[in-house]
């Protein structure tokens, strides 16, 4: 059974060194806690982030969700964001707004950022859940860009790509594409040894389902579970998908908790 979305409340604001602020919600509780990283042009009010919050805080677990620069309720402009900057935002929330071991749950782009967090903070990130995780997606984004998009990137510095997930276009900037390779993780073995569970829809038209198997093969840890959902799309927000996410996350929390 799924749970209704929680009523929206004003977020806390985490100041960043450049004068911007990251909006976040944190609920204290038992460890390991869970921190949710949303996707490209998504935010912390999405269904997966809020449903997971209600389920896990109902079990007494610490839970944190946040918005990157230029997303949701955070300050700044989306067009100024890059994978490096959004990863820094996620690390700032991890470092300054949470305590103790954490399970990172990353959706789409958040999966890429979550893998970076696990690599950069192995002492804090003790488990990872990927939901249609999309590491290194800026490479595919550029490869798939039509001639008019490449022309706009060259002449204007950005391309407004129509989105099937939002009324607003995806604004792809030259800055984003140039920064992407600095954060690529699928270039060799992934030095992540914490428990990992990957959830991937096989009807995902944004992230090829084989991506999950590539991540699984690259991970150096042995405790890796990959769940392929035959009828699953990119969002994985149907009732069965949400229940599957809740159960996978709590199972991983319990596994990590047993080692503390």
C-alpha positions as CSV (number, residue, x, y, z in Angstrom):
1,X,0.0,0.0,0.0
2,X,1.4,3.4,-0.9
3,X,1.1,6.5,1.3
4,X,-0.2,9.9,0.4
5,X,2.2,12.8,-0.2
6,X,3.1,14.7,2.9
7,X,1.9,18.3,3.3
8,X,4.4,20.8,2.0
9,X,6.3,22.8,4.7
10,X,8.9,25.5,4.4
11,X,12.3,24.0,3.9
12,X,15.5,24.8,5.8
13,X,18.1,26.7,3.8
14,X,21.8,25.8,3.7
15,X,24.0,28.7,2.8
16,X,26.6,28.0,0.1
17,X,30.0,29.8,-0.2
18,X,28.9,31.8,-3.3
19,X,25.8,33.3,-1.6
20,X,23.3,30.8,-2.9
21,X,21.3,28.5,-0.6
22,X,20.2,24.9,-0.9
23,X,16.7,24.1,0.3
24,X,16.3,20.9,2.3
25,X,14.1,19.0,4.6
26,X,15.7,16.8,7.3
27,X,14.0,14.6,9.8
28,X,16.1,13.3,12.6
29,X,15.9,9.6,13.4
30,X,17.9,6.3,13.7
31,X,20.9,5.5,11.5
32,X,21.7,4.7,8.9
33,X,19.8,7.7,7.6
34,X,18.6,8.1,4.0
35,X,19.4,11.0,1.7
36,X,17.4,11.4,-1.6
37,X,19.0,12.9,-4.7
38,X,16.5,13.8,-7.3
39,X,16.9,14.0,-11.1
40,X,17.7,16.5,-13.8
41,X,15.1,19.4,-13.5
42,X,13.3,17.5,-10.8
43,X,13.0,18.5,-7.1
44,X,12.5,17.2,-3.6
45,X,8.7,17.5,-3.8
46,X,8.5,14.6,-6.3
47,X,6.5,11.5,-5.6
48,X,9.4,9.1,-4.9
49,X,11.2,11.5,-2.5
50,X,8.1,12.3,-0.5
51,X,6.6,8.8,-0.4
52,X,10.0,7.4,0.7
53,X,10.2,10.1,3.4
54,X,6.8,9.1,4.9
55,X,7.6,5.4,4.9
56,X,11.0,5.7,6.4
57,X,10.3,8.4,9.0
58,X,7.3,6.3,9.9
59,X,9.8,3.6,10.8
60,X,11.9,6.2,12.8
61,X,14.7,6.6,10.3
62,X,16.5,9.8,9.6
63,X,15.6,11.2,6.2
64,X,16.9,14.1,4.1
65,X,15.8,15.5,0.8
66,X,17.0,18.6,-0.9
67,X,17.1,20.7,-4.1
68,X,20.2,21.4,-6.1
69,X,21.2,24.9,-7.3
70,X,18.5,26.3,-9.6
71,X,16.1,23.4,-8.8
72,X,12.8,23.6,-6.7
73,X,13.1,25.9,-3.7
74,X,16.8,26.4,-3.8
75,X,18.2,29.7,-5.0
76,X,20.1,30.3,-8.2
77,X,19.5,29.7,-11.9
78,X,19.2,26.2,-13.4
79,X,21.4,27.3,-16.3
80,X,24.3,28.0,-13.9
81,X,24.3,24.4,-12.7
82,X,26.7,21.6,-13.7
83,X,27.2,18.0,-12.4
84,X,30.2,19.3,-10.4
85,X,28.1,22.0,-8.7
86,X,25.2,19.8,-8.1
87,X,27.5,17.1,-6.6
88,X,29.0,19.8,-4.3
89,X,25.4,20.7,-3.2
90,X,24.7,17.1,-2.4
91,X,28.0,16.7,-0.5
92,X,27.3,19.9,1.5
93,X,23.9,18.5,2.6
94,X,25.5,15.2,3.5
95,X,28.3,16.9,5.4
96,X,26.4,19.7,7.1
97,X,22.8,18.5,7.5
98,X,23.1,14.8,8.3
99,X,25.1,12.7,10.9
100,X,26.3,9.2,10.9
101,X,26.2,6.6,8.1
102,X,23.8,7.3,5.2
103,X,22.1,5.4,2.4
104,X,22.0,7.5,-0.7
105,X,19.0,7.0,-3.0
106,X,19.6,8.6,-6.4
107,X,17.0,8.9,-9.2
108,X,18.3,9.3,-12.8
109,X,20.8,12.2,-12.6
110,X,20.7,11.7,-8.8
111,X,22.0,8.2,-9.4
112,X,25.1,9.7,-11.1
113,X,25.5,12.2,-8.2
114,X,24.9,9.4,-5.7
115,X,27.7,7.3,-7.2
116,X,30.0,10.3,-7.0
117,X,29.0,10.8,-3.3
118,X,29.8,7.1,-2.6
119,X,33.2,7.5,-4.2
120,X,34.0,10.8,-2.4
121,X,32.6,10.0,1.0
122,X,33.1,6.2,1.6
123,X,33.2,6.8,5.3
124,X,29.7,8.3,5.3
125,X,27.9,6.6,2.4
126,X,27.3,3.0,3.5
127,X,24.7,2.0,0.9
128,X,23.4,3.1,-2.5
129,X,20.0,2.7,-4.2
130,X,19.9,3.7,-7.9
131,X,16.5,4.4,-9.6
132,X,17.1,4.4,-13.3
133,X,20.6,5.7,-12.4
134,X,22.1,7.7,-15.3
135,X,25.9,8.0,-14.8
136,X,27.8,10.0,-17.5
137,X,24.5,10.9,-19.2
138,X,25.9,14.2,-20.6
139,X,27.9,12.2,-23.1
140,X,24.8,10.5,-24.5
141,X,23.0,13.8,-24.3
142,X,25.5,15.4,-26.7
143,X,25.6,12.4,-29.0
144,X,21.9,12.4,-29.4
145,X,21.6,16.1,-29.9
146,X,20.1,17.1,-33.3
147,X,22.0,19.6,-35.6
148,X,19.8,22.5,-34.4
149,X,20.7,21.7,-30.8
150,X,24.4,21.6,-31.5
151,X,24.1,24.9,-33.4
152,X,22.3,26.6,-30.5
153,X,24.9,25.3,-28.1
154,X,27.7,26.7,-30.3
155,X,26.0,30.0,-31.0
156,X,23.9,30.7,-27.9
157,X,25.6,28.5,-25.3
158,X,22.4,26.6,-24.6
159,X,19.7,24.5,-26.3
160,X,16.1,24.4,-25.0
161,X,15.2,20.7,-25.6
162,X,11.5,19.9,-25.4
163,X,10.7,17.5,-22.5
164,X,8.2,14.7,-22.3
165,X,8.3,14.9,-18.5
166,X,7.6,18.6,-18.1
167,X,5.9,21.6,-19.8
168,X,9.2,23.4,-19.4
169,X,12.0,22.5,-21.9
170,X,15.3,20.9,-20.7
171,X,17.8,23.7,-20.9
172,X,21.1,22.0,-21.9
173,X,24.1,24.4,-21.6
174,X,27.6,24.3,-23.0
175,X,28.8,24.6,-19.4
176,X,26.9,21.4,-18.5
177,X,28.3,19.4,-21.4
178,X,31.9,20.6,-20.9
179,X,31.8,19.9,-17.2
180,X,30.3,16.4,-17.5
181,X,33.6,14.5,-18.3
182,X,35.1,15.8,-15.0
183,X,32.6,13.6,-13.2
184,X,32.4,10.5,-15.4
185,X,32.4,7.3,-13.4
186,X,31.9,4.7,-16.1
187,X,35.4,4.8,-17.4
188,X,36.7,1.8,-15.5
189,X,36.1,-0.2,-12.3
190,X,33.9,1.7,-9.8
191,X,35.6,1.6,-6.4
192,X,32.4,1.4,-4.4
193,X,32.2,-1.6,-2.0
194,X,29.1,-0.7,0.0
195,X,25.8,-2.6,-0.6
196,X,24.0,-1.4,-3.8
197,X,20.5,-2.0,-5.2
198,X,19.7,-0.9,-8.7
199,X,16.1,-0.5,-9.8
200,X,15.6,-0.2,-13.6
201,X,12.6,-0.2,-15.9
202,X,13.0,-2.1,-19.2
203,X,10.7,0.4,-21.0
204,X,12.8,3.4,-19.9
205,X,13.1,5.6,-23.0
206,X,15.6,7.9,-21.3
207,X,18.1,5.5,-19.7
208,X,18.8,2.3,-21.6
209,X,18.0,-0.6,-19.2
210,X,21.4,-2.1,-20.0
211,X,22.9,0.8,-18.1
212,X,22.0,-0.9,-14.8
213,X,23.9,-4.0,-15.9
214,X,27.0,-1.9,-16.8
215,X,26.9,-0.3,-13.4
216,X,26.6,-3.7,-11.8
217,X,29.6,-5.0,-13.7
218,X,31.7,-1.9,-12.9
219,X,31.1,-2.0,-9.2
220,X,33.9,-3.6,-7.2
221,X,31.7,-4.6,-4.3
222,X,30.1,-8.0,-4.3
223,X,26.9,-7.0,-2.6
224,X,25.0,-5.7,-5.6
225,X,21.4,-6.5,-6.5
226,X,19.8,-5.4,-9.8
227,X,16.1,-5.4,-10.2
228,X,14.8,-5.1,-13.8
229,X,11.1,-4.2,-14.1
230,X,9.8,-5.5,-17.4
231,X,7.0,-2.9,-17.8
232,X,8.8,-0.1,-15.9
233,X,9.3,3.3,-17.4
234,X,11.9,6.0,-16.5
235,X,9.9,7.5,-13.7
236,X,9.2,4.2,-11.8
237,X,6.4,6.0,-9.9
238,X,3.6,3.5,-10.2
239,X,2.3,2.0,-6.9
240,X,4.2,-1.2,-7.4
241,X,7.4,0.7,-8.2
242,X,7.1,2.8,-5.1
243,X,6.5,-0.1,-2.8
244,X,9.4,-1.9,-4.4
245,X,11.6,1.2,-3.7
246,X,10.4,1.4,-0.1
247,X,11.1,-2.3,0.6
248,X,14.5,-2.2,-1.2
249,X,15.6,0.9,0.8
250,X,14.5,-0.4,4.2
251,X,16.2,-3.8,3.5
252,X,19.4,-2.0,2.7
253,X,19.1,0.1,5.9
254,X,18.6,-3.0,8.0
255,X,21.6,-4.7,6.4
256,X,23.8,-1.7,7.1
257,X,22.3,-1.3,10.6
258,X,23.4,-4.8,11.4
259,X,27.0,-4.0,10.7
260,X,27.1,-0.8,12.9
